[in-house]
Amino acid sequence: MINVNNTTRSYSGRPGCMCGCNGKYNESPRARKMAITQLTKNPEVRLLVWDNHTEGCIYIETETRSRVLYLNARGVDEARVMGIKEEE
């Protein structure tokens, strides 16, 4: 199960640019816990990995919102164990 210790930050904002102009990055444990709850309950959540599979994120994009939770290597492993589909 993904927990706050397996995450680094979360993002919530309007779709499009994610530099921070359309939304907000947050590194607080509370924001990351809320993102874990929201994202892991949604069957549309996807996993994206990079940096030789040592970092990644789970995310959902809708017409009105992008929600992203950034993961460390342990978080990536936990997302896979949970069966979150990996982006190809």
N, C-alpha and C positions, 0 to 999 in steps of 0.2 A: 504494500500500500504506500502511495506517495505521502510523505509528511513534510512539514515545513523545513526540516533539516536537509531534505533532498532538493530544495528549490533555492533560487537566487533572487528572483524578482518577478513581479507580475506587471502586465500591461492591460489597460482597458481604454478603448477609444473608438472613434469612428473609423470605418474602413479607409484604406488608402495608405498614405504616408504614416510610418510609425516612428518618426524622429522625435515625437513628443508634441508636435503641433496639433495633432488630432486627438490626443488622449494623454494619459498619465502613466508613468512608470512608478512602481511603488516597491520598496524593499522591506516594508514592515512585516513582521510575522502575521499580523492580523489580516493584511491584504492578501498575503500569499495563502493563508488558510482559507479565506473566502474563495479565492481562485481555484484552489484544490477542490473544494466542495462543488462549485458551479461546473467546473470542467469535467470532473470525473463522473458526474451524474448524467452528462449529455452523451448520447450514443453517437453523435456526429464528431466528437473530439478526435483529433489526429495528432500523431507524434512526428516531429521533425528532428533529425539529429545532424550534427556537424562536428568538426574538430576531431576527426578520427573516432567518432562515436563516443566521445567523452563528455559532450554537452549536447543539450537539445531543448526542445520545448513541446508542450502540448498546447493546442490552440483550437479555437472555433472562430470562423468568420461568417457573419450573417450580413444581410443588406444594411443593417444599421450599426453593427458593433463588431469590433475585433477584440477577442479576449485571449491573452497569451500568458502562460506560466513557464518561466525559464527553469530548466533542470540541470543539476550536476550529473555526473556519471551514474551515481546511485539512483537518482531520480529517473534517468533514462532506462536503467535496468528494471526499476519498479513499474514503469509505464508499460514496458513490454510484458512483464509478468501479469499485469492486469488485463492484457489483451487489447490495449489501445492500438488501433491500426496505424502502421507507420506510413508516412507519406513517401511515395516512390520518386 
